[in-house]
Amino acid sequence: MGIIGWLIIGALAGWIASLITGNDEKMGAWLNILVGIVGAFVGGLVMNLLGGRGVTGFNIWSLLVSTLGAVIILLIVNAIRRKK
């Protein structure tokens, strides 16, 4: 998957995850992309640990895995922010 694919999947996954976790008002497009791309790595790691497949290319499965990872990241960030 090329850089454009990573940006598109990252943007969509980050945006969906921010909607799920309630962070949509706090995040801009660039942060959504960043969270989505990092979420792809985290989601891929989680899926591999569970015996599944991680990000496989530009498809719906990769979007779901990336969104899962992005939700995990945002939940951790929200938990850290609430402690402060």
N, C-alpha and C positions, 0 to 999 in steps of 0.2 A: 504494500500500500504506500503510495507516494505522500509527499508533504501535504498536498491539497486534500487527500483523503483523510489524513490525520487531523487536519484543521476542521474539516466538515464534521467528522465523527466526534471530535473533541468539543466543538461548539454545541452540537445537538445533545451529547451526553451531559455536558456541564450545565446546559440550560434546563434539561429535564430533571437532573439531580437537584438543581437549585430550587425548582418548583416543588419537588417532593419534600425537601428539607426546610422550606420556608425562607431561603436565603436570596430569593430572586431580586428583591429590592436593593440588596446590598452589593450585588455583583454586576459588573459590566460584561461586555462581550469578551474582552481579552481574558478576564478571570474565568469566565465560563469555559473558554477554549483551553486554558491552562489546566483547570480542574478536570476537564474531560480527558485530556491527553494523559495526565498523571493517573486519572481514574482507569484508563485503559490498561496501564501497567499493573495497578493494584487489583483490578478486576481479573486480569489474566492470571496473576499470581494466585488469587483466591480460587479461581476455577481450576487451575492446575493442581492445587492442593486437595481439592474435592474430587479430583479424577476426571474433570471435564476438559473441554478445550477453551483456550483463551481467545484472544482477538484473532480472527482468521482472515480478515480482509475487509473490504468495503461492503458490509451486509448487515442485516438486522441483528444477527447474533452478536456481532462485534459491538453494535450500538448498545445492546442490552448488557453485555459484559462491561463496557466502558461506563455505562450509567450506574451499574452496581458498584464499581470501584469509586466513582465520583460521589455517590451517596455515602459510602463508607468514609471517605475523606472528609466530606462536609459534616457528617455526624461527629467525627472526632474533633474537628475544628469548633463546632458548636459546643461540645462538652468542655473543651478547654476554655472557651470564652466565658461560659457560665460560671466557671470556678473563680474567675478573676473578679 
